[in-house]
């Protein structure tokens, strides 16, 4: 019987800034972008609400996350793995 192979998901790396709720963590994704007119590099960040079902991540850990189906109103990311713990 043939198995269906899942598409390789793009993962993002960020730092756990907050543990909010039973199975939710907030991960900050930091990146650099160029100013459209002046060309200066600007620091930007995005906060992602991530589903952590097994409660593996702790405060300050570096984690890999991937997009998934909407789990709640704000949660559409899932934890792939903990890269580096404190």
C-alpha positions as CSV (number, residue, x, y, z in Angstrom):
1,X,0.0,0.0,0.0
2,X,1.4,3.4,-1.1
3,X,1.8,6.1,1.5
4,X,1.0,9.7,0.8
5,X,4.0,11.9,1.2
6,X,3.5,15.3,2.8
7,X,5.0,18.4,1.2
8,X,8.1,19.7,2.9
9,X,7.0,22.7,5.0
10,X,9.0,25.9,5.3
11,X,10.2,26.4,8.9
12,X,10.9,29.6,10.7
13,X,13.3,30.0,13.6
14,X,12.4,32.2,16.5
15,X,12.7,32.7,20.3
16,X,10.1,31.9,22.9
17,X,9.1,35.2,24.6
18,X,6.0,34.1,26.5
19,X,4.1,31.0,27.6
20,X,0.4,32.0,27.4
21,X,-2.3,29.4,28.1
22,X,-2.2,25.7,28.4
23,X,-0.7,24.8,25.0
24,X,0.3,28.1,23.5
25,X,3.6,29.9,23.3
26,X,4.5,33.2,21.7
27,X,7.5,33.2,19.4
28,X,9.2,36.3,18.2
29,X,10.5,36.1,14.6
30,X,13.1,38.9,14.0
31,X,14.2,39.9,10.5
32,X,15.9,42.8,8.7
33,X,14.2,44.7,5.8
34,X,15.4,47.5,3.6
35,X,13.8,50.9,3.8
36,X,12.1,51.5,0.4
37,X,13.4,55.1,0.0
38,X,16.6,55.5,2.0
39,X,18.0,51.9,1.8
40,X,18.8,51.7,5.5
41,X,18.4,48.2,7.0
42,X,15.6,48.2,9.6
43,X,15.0,45.7,12.4
44,X,11.5,44.3,12.4
45,X,9.7,41.5,14.4
46,X,6.6,39.5,14.2
47,X,4.9,37.7,17.1
48,X,3.5,34.2,16.3
49,X,1.1,32.3,18.5
50,X,2.3,28.7,18.3
51,X,0.6,25.4,19.3
52,X,2.8,23.4,21.6
53,X,0.7,20.2,22.4
54,X,3.5,18.4,24.3
55,X,4.7,21.5,26.3
56,X,8.3,21.0,25.1
57,X,9.3,24.7,24.8
58,X,10.4,26.8,27.8
59,X,10.9,30.5,28.1
60,X,13.9,31.7,26.2
61,X,14.3,28.6,23.9
62,X,15.1,28.8,20.2
63,X,12.4,26.9,18.3
64,X,11.5,26.0,14.7
65,X,7.8,26.6,13.8
66,X,5.7,25.9,10.7
67,X,2.4,27.1,9.3
68,X,-0.6,24.9,9.9
69,X,-4.4,24.9,9.7
70,X,-6.1,27.5,12.1
71,X,-6.3,26.0,15.6
72,X,-7.9,29.0,17.2
73,X,-8.6,32.7,16.4
74,X,-5.0,33.7,16.5
75,X,-3.1,30.3,16.4
76,X,-2.1,29.0,13.0
77,X,1.5,27.9,13.7
78,X,2.8,24.6,15.2
79,X,6.0,23.7,17.0
80,X,8.3,21.6,14.8
81,X,11.2,21.2,17.3
82,X,13.2,22.9,20.0
83,X,16.6,23.8,18.6
84,X,18.3,25.2,21.6
85,X,17.2,25.3,25.2
86,X,18.4,27.4,28.1
